[in-house]
């Protein structure tokens, strides 16, 4: 528990200016939203993918035992270094909530069915596991249901605790004042919560070694993809 509580200081540990520059990037996203075309291109082709790659790198570096907040990702190739992490995040969300979409399609998008909440809960439970594995693996193989089950089966209580922390972080973010100016002002708080959660995800991967089974099947290692 004390290791996870140490995540509260993660955004400012070692490299506080990284967090400060990350806040500037988030603010740039707010300002770019006011530009009808160029701003939206900048958001979806650079700013959002960059922050996504940054968050995934936080998980990966924390899982490798790095205690300080990681440096920004290197951008040698736009597709591989910037867009691929963004695409992997979208795929994590799509795979997690695909059963919900299928169910709604079968039910003609009847939003009154109580089973909807079951599918939402299932997707919310599945997403953190595949997000963590995909971040560490840097591969779509992190989406594997077998890999997710191996992750949860060996550490069910810590995983449940991590889900609780994520829910608490989401509640904090949603409880903040809303509106354009308030969203702009609260951006550092939201970014802080996100960084803390990314570090907690990385610590979860670090504390619960799952390399054994996965390395035999195709390469999952807590330090990244196995050598081919």
Number of C-alpha atoms within 10 A of each C-alpha: 7 6 11 17 11 14 24 17 16 24 24 17 17 13 14 13 14 17 22 13 12 18 18 14 16 20 16 16 20 18 13 18 15 11 12 9 11 11 18 16 14 17 20 14 16 17 20 18 22 25 19 21 24 22 21 28 24 30 29 30 24 26 28 18 15 16 18 19 25 23 14 17 17 11 12 9 9 13 13 11 16 24 20 18 26 23 15 23 22 13 18 24 19 15 18 25 19 15 16 21 16 12 15 17 11 10 11 9 13 12 11 8 11 9 13 18 13 12 19 16 13 15 20 17 16 22 20 20 28 28 24 25 29 26 27 27 20 19 16 18 16 22 23 15 15 11 20 19 15 16 22 18 11 13 16 13 11 15 20 13 12 19 19 12 17 21 13 14 18 15 11 13 18 11 9 14 12 13 9 10 11 11 16 16 14 16 19 18 15 19 17 21 20 18 24 24 25 26 32 26 30 29 23 22 25 20 14 16 14 18 16 12 13 15 14 10 9 13 18 26 21 24 17 20 16 15 9 5
